[in-house]
Amino acid sequence: MNTYRFDFIRCLRVLLALLAIAALPAFADAPMRTTVLRIGAHHIKVEVAQTDAQREKGLMFRQQMGRDDGMLFIFDEPAYHAMWMKNTLIPLSVAFLDAQGTILNILDMEPQTLDSHAAAGPAIYAIETNKGWFDGKKIKAGDKVTGLPRGQTPVQANTPHPSR
């Protein structure tokens, strides 16, 4: 009788472990939190990519995106971060921002390319949206973005440019 109880508990543990492993992909593809950012008079609804896994996946494999939608990337520290378009199916524009929310530069990116698109200065945020969105709204470097999540206050750093 004691052997039966031991085997039952072992089987129960194995079953729970298998269920937990099976649930991992569902958590990995769980929807990201969203927020609305403001740039001047314009609003953009963004998904927030804050973890390594979320930043790595980004907007890959998306067939389309809403007109005033995008993705906010929050980096762990200010640096000359760069983006590429591997497995990204739609043309995008990216704006890199410093810790105060000031746009450093805006670049257009073509789908499914490995070209590097880098920040013009130490960036802690990047916003990707449909190609031409910033230009169409007359948003440019030096403009301020408000409504940025502040979870942890980014550390200020004088990160040297990689080409120097």
C-alpha positions in Angstrom: 0.0 0.0 0.0 2.9 2.3 0.8 4.4 1.6 -2.6 1.2 2.6 -4.4 1.2 6.0 -2.5 4.8 6.7 -3.5 4.1 5.9 -7.1 1.0 8.0 -7.1 2.9 11.1 -5.8 5.7 10.6 -8.2 3.3 10.3 -11.1 1.5 13.5 -9.9 4.8 15.4 -9.8 5.7 14.3 -13.3 2.3 15.2 -14.6 2.5 18.7 -13.0 6.0 19.2 -14.4 4.8 18.3 -17.9 1.8 20.6 -17.7 4.1 23.5 -16.6 6.5 22.8 -19.5 3.5 22.6 -21.9 2.2 26.0 -20.7 5.6 27.9 -21.3 4.9 28.7 -25.0 1.6 30.2 -24.0 3.4 32.6 -21.6 6.0 33.4 -24.2 3.4 34.5 -26.7 1.2 36.2 -24.1 0.2 39.7 -25.2 2.6 42.5 -24.1 1.2 45.4 -22.1 0.3 48.5 -24.0 0.5 52.1 -23.3 -0.3 55.4 -25.2 2.6 57.8 -25.8 2.2 61.4 -26.8 4.5 63.3 -29.2 3.3 66.9 -29.5 -0.4 66.7 -30.5 -0.1 63.1 -31.7 -0.8 59.8 -29.9 0.6 56.4 -30.6 -0.5 53.2 -28.9 2.5 50.9 -28.3 3.2 47.4 -27.1 5.9 47.6 -24.5 8.9 45.3 -25.1 11.0 45.3 -22.0 12.4 41.8 -21.6 15.2 40.4 -23.7 12.8 37.9 -25.3 10.3 40.6 -26.1 12.9 42.9 -27.6 14.4 40.1 -29.6 11.1 39.2 -31.2 9.9 42.7 -31.6 7.5 43.1 -34.6 8.8 40.0 -36.4 6.3 38.0 -38.5 3.6 40.7 -38.2 1.5 41.0 -41.4 0.2 44.4 -40.5 -0.1 47.1 -37.8 -2.7 49.7 -37.0 -2.2 53.2 -38.4 -1.3 54.7 -35.0 0.2 51.6 -33.4 3.8 50.6 -32.7 6.2 49.0 -30.3 8.2 50.7 -27.5 11.5 49.0 -26.8 12.9 49.7 -23.3 16.6 48.9 -23.0 18.4 48.1 -19.8 20.9 50.9 -20.1 21.6 53.9 -22.4 23.8 52.9 -25.3 24.1 53.2 -29.1 21.5 50.5 -29.7 20.7 49.3 -33.2 17.8 47.6 -34.8 17.5 45.3 -37.9 14.5 43.9 -39.8 15.2 40.1 -39.9 11.9 38.3 -40.3 10.0 41.6 -40.2 7.4 41.7 -43.0 6.3 45.3 -42.9 8.4 48.5 -43.5 9.0 50.5 -40.3 10.4 53.7 -39.0 12.3 53.7 -35.7 12.9 56.7 -33.4 15.6 56.4 -30.8 15.1 58.3 -27.5 17.3 59.3 -24.6 16.4 58.9 -21.0 14.4 62.2 -20.9 12.3 61.1 -23.9 13.9 63.3 -26.4 14.1 61.9 -29.9 17.7 61.4 -31.0 17.1 60.3 -34.5 14.5 58.7 -36.8 15.4 56.1 -39.5 13.3 54.3 -42.1 13.8 50.5 -42.4 12.9 48.1 -45.2 11.4 44.6 -44.5 13.5 41.5 -44.2 16.9 43.1 -44.3 19.9 42.7 -42.0 21.0 46.4 -42.3 21.8 47.9 -38.9 19.9 51.1 -37.9 21.7 52.7 -34.9 20.9 55.4 -32.4 22.7 58.7 -32.9 23.4 58.9 -29.2 23.0 56.9 -26.0 19.3 55.7 -26.2 17.2 54.0 -23.5 14.1 53.7 -25.7 13.2 53.1 -29.3 9.7 53.4 -30.9 9.0 51.3 -34.1 5.9 52.1 -36.1 4.7 52.1 -39.7 7.2 53.6 -42.1 6.6 57.3 -42.6 4.5 57.7 -39.5 6.9 60.2 -37.9 7.5 62.1 -41.2 3.8 62.3 -41.9 3.2 63.9 -38.5 6.2 66.3 -38.9 7.9 64.6 -35.9 11.7 65.0 -35.9 14.8 64.7 -33.8 14.7 66.9 -30.8 10.9 66.4 -30.2 9.8 65.1 -26.8 7.9 61.9 -26.1 5.7 61.8 -23.0 3.9 59.0 -21.3 7.0 56.7 -21.3 6.9 54.0 -18.7 9.4 54.7 -15.9 9.5 51.3 -14.2 13.2 51.8 -13.3 14.8 55.1 -13.8 17.5 54.6 -16.5 21.1 55.2 -15.4 22.7 58.1 -17.2 25.8 57.1 -19.0 28.4 58.7 -21.3 28.5 55.7 -23.6 31.2 56.1 -26.2 30.1 55.8 -29.8 31.3 52.5 -31.3 33.0 54.2 -34.2 35.2 56.4 -32.0 
